[in-house]
Amino acid sequence: PLGAARRVINTRSVESMPIALSVAGLASSILWALYATLLSDRWVGIPNYIGTVLGLIQIAIYLMYCRHSQSEEQRLVQNSTSLQPTHEAC
C-alpha cells in the first residue's frame, strides 16, 4: 500500500489505492498497538505504532486525492459526453 500511495501522489488518482485495504491495515495496527501498550510489550508495540502512523498517512493521502480524482473524472465524463454525436431528427 505504501507503493500505491506514491503512485497516487504521482498520478493524482486514487484508482490504484484500495481504501478497504488501507482501513483494514490501520485498524489492525491500532488494535495490536493497544494490545502491546496494555502488556507493555515493546517488540509488538514499536512496529504497530509505526504502522498506525503510516496507516493514518495513507488515509490522509487517499482523502486528499479522492476529491481531486472525482472532479477530474467528472470533467472527463463531461468532455466525453460533449464529443458524442447527438441523434436529433433534422
Protein Blocks (a to p, Z undefined) as FASTA:
>chain_A
ZZmmmmmmmnopaklpcfklmmmmmmmmmmmmmmmmmnopaklmmmmmmmmmmmmmmmmm
mmmmmmmmmmmmmmmmmmmmmmpccdddZZ
